[in-house]
Amino acid sequence: MTDSTVPADRWAEPDMTTGDETVTRAEVCVVACAEVFRGSGEIMASAFGTIPAIGVRLARHTFAPDLLLSDGEALLMRGTWPVGTPAEGDIEGWAPFRAVFDLVWHGKRHVMMIPSQLDVHGNMNISAIGDYHRPKVQLLGARGGPGNTVCHPTSYWIPKHSPRSLVSKVDMVSGVGHDRAAAAGPAARRYHQLHRVVTNLGVLDFAADGRLRLVSVHPGVTVPQVRAETGFPLDLAGATENTVATTRLPTAAELRLIREELDPAGLREHEVPS
């Protein structure tokens, strides 16, 4: 996480400033989501949620220019456009629905999904809460979760970090975690790559044993706070509570892009209120 964190003792106070600008938690989350795509190369990037959508556009505009972004239908677009508006810019490719599957099946896509539940091994649920045969809440269904997680890099965005979202065991497996991919055999592991999890409290990734670990907390957030809001024991990636890194702030240039070009309407603040 050297590209996306600074030493934890950098921020003794929860106030966050870049130059003369005060930075909101939502804007820190945008940068953390952008960092998910650092080093991805020429790959289709699909980010769900307002803050991930801003983040992937920020990444493509700055340090990841080879990312391929869809207009939401069948075109791949160059340029930068605000969230919540039709895609603007030059058309650089055509990707009808059937062509997307060719990218998916060969690991040429990186998706950032929003799980309703996520467990320590990275198993994800977007289908139902409670017993599957008589659920308390019916959700979306598995949708693309199984294929996404088995076939190409997958990251997650959790806008409200809590024991209800980060659970000891998901109620249904809609997306395949490390333990289940290992049990399924080589075919399931070939392109299986769970990359990173960004929440409104911090950034997590997966250790060599396939378990989630905390690698940074957002400015103003403490490690005990994150642990209290997580439904399983949380590894600290070799750090202590006092040395866990702090998620980096946006640069002045990134902050201008976020506020003036990518999200002038301030939609990010509705997803993660300050």
ABEGO torsion letter per residue (X at the ends): XAAABBBAAABABABBBBEABBBBAAAAAAAAAAAAABGAEBBBBBBBEAAAAAAAAAAAABABAABBBBAGBABBBBEBBBBGBBBBEBBABBBBAAAAAAAAAAGABBBBBBBABBBAAGBBBAABBEBAABBABBBAEAEAAAAAAAABBBBBBBABBBAAABBABBABBABBBAAAAAAAEAAAAAABBBABBBBAABBBBBBAAGBBBBABBBBGBBAAAAAAABABBBBAGGBBAAABBBBBBBBAAAAAAAAAAABAAGAAAAABBX
